[in-house]
Amino acid sequence: MDVLSEFFERTSLQGRLLFAGPVEGTLVLNKPPGMAFVHVIERGGVDMVQPGLPRIAITQPSVLFCPSSCRYQLRAHEDTGADLICASFQFGRSAQQPFPLGLKETQVFALSALEQLGPVIGSLVSEFRTPAPGRGKALNLLFEYVFVVLVRRAVSEGRISSGLLYALQDAQMGTALMAIHHEPQAQWSVERLAELATMSRSKFAARFHELMGMAPMAYVTAWRMKVAQDMLREGVPIKIIADAVGYSSQASFSRTFVQLVGQPPGEWLRSAIKEPNPEVNARIHRN
């Protein structure tokens, strides 16, 4: 499995249909933190309005790739209105995403420039307009494919030049990251990771921090805690989790968990079970 596929599998990329239909006015999204979006403008035109930034007019069928940090509204042009299909994306079971993905601004792709997505968008429209058994699952899978294609295109065009989605596709950094993801229990060091990346220790550490905004060992610890949270939700005993993510004792694991997460493992699990799934609300304001 390639490193990008491996990451999506391990983080449980989830695409969900959020809104589909005509817009005459402004589409407003109640957007929880840590959630990205893809909008397909099938017909008409919209203005993307972001606080403090110039308005972006979109007048042809397009796909918008919107990062979790972006704040915006989509205002349909008065003369045409617009037909939109929107999906939300989340990594794993929590809306919190501690790893910088590298997508900082909304990216706009003309649908005509995404040749391979033409049939997929057609399938999305068909699935939406023709309710049938399994429709929701089909839509979600199609959206996830769109997400992967947009990540590839954004990296190849230089629209993403840092963060995890970029680093995973770098031959040297991707090798080190994949090793961390596969073996969180290994006794990693900067030297071992630099060797896997075929770089000197100093160059590897500097490059890793440049791309990820954190030191290599900080990422190792963050990934271990992410794996531990997934295992806690699955009902795995803390003693087994500690060993599975590279800690010699339950006590040392719990101390690190508290330092990064802010709560002991058991307390975090109880609050996570009670925590409702983040809701995304879409509503249309008439201009």
C-alpha positions in Angstrom: 0.0 0.0 0.0 1.4 3.5 -0.8 1.9 6.0 2.0 -1.1 8.2 1.2 -3.5 5.3 1.0 -2.0 3.9 4.2 -2.5 7.2 6.0 -6.2 7.5 4.9 -6.8 3.9 6.0 -5.2 4.4 9.4 -7.0 7.7 10.0 -10.3 6.5 8.7 -11.0 9.2 6.2 -14.8 9.8 6.2 -16.7 11.7 3.6 -20.3 12.6 4.2 -22.9 14.3 2.1 -23.8 17.6 3.7 -25.9 19.5 1.3 -27.1 19.2 -2.3 -29.5 21.3 -4.3 -30.2 24.7 -5.6 -29.0 27.8 -3.8 -30.5 31.3 -4.3 -28.9 33.4 -1.6 -26.0 32.5 0.7 -25.1 29.1 1.9 -24.0 29.3 5.5 -22.2 26.4 7.2 -22.0 25.7 10.9 -18.6 24.2 10.8 -17.1 22.3 13.7 -13.3 22.6 14.1 -11.1 20.0 12.4 -13.5 19.4 9.5 -12.7 20.0 5.8 -15.1 20.4 2.9 -15.5 19.7 -0.8 -18.1 21.7 -2.8 -19.1 20.8 -6.3 -20.6 23.7 -8.2 -22.6 21.8 -10.8 -24.4 24.8 -12.4 -24.5 28.6 -12.1 -22.1 30.9 -10.3 -21.1 31.7 -6.7 -18.9 34.2 -4.8 -16.7 32.8 -2.1 -16.6 35.3 0.7 -14.0 35.0 3.4 -13.4 37.5 6.2 -10.6 39.9 5.4 -9.9 38.4 1.9 -10.9 39.5 -1.6 -14.1 38.0 -2.9 -13.6 35.1 -5.3 -16.1 34.8 -8.2 -16.6 31.3 -9.6 -18.5 31.4 -12.9 -18.0 27.9 -14.3 -18.6 24.3 -13.0 -15.9 23.9 -10.3 -14.7 22.0 -7.3 -13.7 23.8 -4.1 -11.3 22.1 -1.8 -11.7 23.8 1.6 -9.4 23.2 4.6 -10.5 22.8 8.2 -9.2 26.3 9.0 -11.1 28.1 6.3 -14.1 30.4 7.2 -16.3 31.4 4.3 -19.8 31.8 2.8 -20.9 30.8 -0.7 -23.2 33.5 -2.2 -25.1 32.4 -5.4 -25.1 34.9 -8.2 -28.5 36.6 -8.4 -29.0 36.1 -12.1 -28.3 32.4 -12.2 -28.4 30.9 -8.7 -26.3 27.8 -8.3 -26.6 24.0 -7.9 -24.3 22.7 -5.3 -23.2 19.3 -3.9 -21.3 19.6 -0.6 -19.5 17.1 1.5 -17.7 17.3 4.9 -14.6 15.3 5.7 -13.2 14.1 9.0 -10.2 12.0 9.9 -11.0 9.3 12.4 -13.6 9.5 15.1 -12.8 12.9 16.5 -13.1 16.2 14.9 -9.8 17.2 16.4 -6.9 16.8 14.0 -3.6 17.4 15.7 -1.5 16.9 12.5 -1.0 19.8 10.1 -2.3 18.7 6.7 -0.8 21.6 4.8 -3.9 22.9 3.1 -4.2 26.5 4.3 -6.5 28.2 1.8 -9.5 27.1 -0.2 -8.4 25.7 -3.6 -10.6 26.2 -6.6 -10.4 23.7 -9.5 -12.3 24.2 -12.8 -14.1 20.9 -13.4 -12.9 21.0 -17.0 -9.3 20.7 -15.7 -10.1 17.6 -13.6 -10.8 15.2 -16.5 -10.8 12.1 -14.4 -13.4 13.5 -12.1 -16.0 14.2 -14.8 -17.6 10.7 -14.7 -17.4 10.7 -10.9 -19.2 14.0 -10.6 -21.8 12.7 -13.0 -22.2 9.6 -10.7 -22.5 11.9 -7.7 -25.3 13.9 -9.4 -27.0 10.7 -10.5 -26.9 9.1 -7.1 -28.3 12.2 -5.5 -31.1 12.7 -7.9 -32.2 9.1 -8.0 -32.7 7.7 -4.5 -31.8 4.0 -4.4 -30.8 1.4 -1.8 -27.2 2.2 -0.6 -27.3 5.7 -1.9 -25.7 7.2 1.2 -22.8 4.8 1.2 -22.2 5.3 -2.6 -22.2 9.1 -2.2 -19.7 8.9 0.6 -17.3 6.6 -1.3 -17.5 8.8 -4.4 -16.7 11.9 -2.2 -13.7 10.2 -0.7 -12.3 9.5 -4.2 -12.8 13.1 -5.1 -10.9 14.1 -1.9 -7.9 11.8 -2.8 -7.8 13.2 -6.4 -7.8 16.8 -5.1 -4.9 16.1 -2.8 -2.9 14.6 -5.6 -3.6 17.6 -7.9 -3.0 20.2 -5.1 0.5 18.7 -4.4 1.4 18.3 -8.1 0.5 21.9 -8.8 2.4 23.2 -5.8 -0.8 24.3 -4.0 0.3 22.3 -1.0 4.0 22.5 -0.1 4.1 21.6 3.6 2.1 19.6 6.1 1.3 15.9 6.3 -0.4 15.5 3.0 2.7 16.9 1.3 5.3 15.1 3.4 3.6 11.7 2.9 4.3 12.1 -0.9 7.9 13.0 -0.4 10.1 10.0 -1.1 12.3 10.6 1.9 9.9 11.9 4.5 7.2 9.6 3.4 9.4 6.6 4.2 10.0 7.8 7.7 6.3 8.7 8.3 5.1 5.4 7.1 7.5 3.6 9.4 6.1 5.6 12.4 2.5 4.8 11.4 3.2 1.1 10.9 5.3 0.6 14.1 4.3 3.1 16.8 5.7 0.7 19.4 9.3 0.9 18.0 11.9 2.7 20.0 12.3 5.6 17.5 15.0 8.2 17.6 15.8 11.0 15.2 18.9 9.0 14.1 16.8 6.0 13.2 14.3 8.0 11.3 17.0 10.0 9.5 18.6 6.7 8.4 15.3 5.5 6.9 15.0 8.8 5.1 18.7 8.5 3.9 19.5 11.9 5.3 21.9 13.2 8.0 20.4 13.7 11.4 20.6 17.5 11.3 19.1 17.8 7.8 16.3 15.4 8.6 15.3 17.2 11.8 15.4 20.6 10.1 13.4 19.3 7.0 10.9 17.5 9.2 10.2 20.7 11.3 10.0 22.8 8.2 7.3 20.5 6.7 5.4 19.5 9.8 5.9 22.4 12.2 7.0 20.1 14.9 10.1 18.0 15.9 10.2 14.4 14.7 9.9 12.9 18.2 7.0 15.2 19.0 5.2 13.7 16.0 6.0 10.2 17.1 4.4 10.9 20.5 1.4 12.6 18.9 0.9 9.6 16.6 1.2 7.2 19.5 -1.5 9.1 21.4 -3.8 9.1 18.4 -3.4 5.3 18.1 -3.9 4.9 21.8 -7.2 6.9 21.6 -8.4 4.7 18.8 -7.6 1.6 20.9 -9.3 3.0 24.0 -12.5 3.5 22.0 -12.2 -0.2 20.9 -12.1 -1.4 24.5 -8.5 -2.4 24.6 -7.1 -2.5 28.2 -4.7 0.3 29.0 -1.9 -2.1 29.9 -2.0 -3.6 26.4 -2.3 -0.2 24.8 0.8 1.1 26.6 2.9 -1.8 25.2 1.4 -1.4 21.7 2.5 2.2 21.5 6.0 1.8 22.8 5.8 2.4 26.6 7.5 0.2 29.1 4.9 0.7 31.7 1.2 1.7 32.1 2.4 4.6 34.4 4.7 6.1 31.8 2.1 5.8 29.1 -0.5 7.5 31.3 1.8 10.4 32.2 2.4 11.1 28.5 -1.3 10.8 27.7 -2.1 13.4 30.4 0.6 15.7 29.1 -0.7 15.7 25.5 -4.4 15.1 25.9 -5.0 16.8 29.2 -6.8 13.9 30.9 -5.9 10.4 32.1 -6.9 7.7 29.6 -9.9 6.4 31.5 -11.3 9.9 32.1 -10.7 10.8 28.5 -12.6 7.7 27.3 -15.6 8.4 29.6 -15.9 11.9 28.2 -15.3 10.8 24.6 -18.1 8.2 24.9 -20.5 10.9 26.2 -19.4 13.4 23.5 -21.9 13.6 20.7 -20.7 13.4 17.1 -20.0 16.9 15.7 -22.9 18.2 13.7 -22.6 20.3 10.6 -25.6 22.4 9.7 -26.1 24.0 6.3 -28.7 26.7 5.8 -29.5 29.2 3.1 -30.0 32.9 3.8 -32.0 34.9 1.3 -30.0 37.9 0.2 
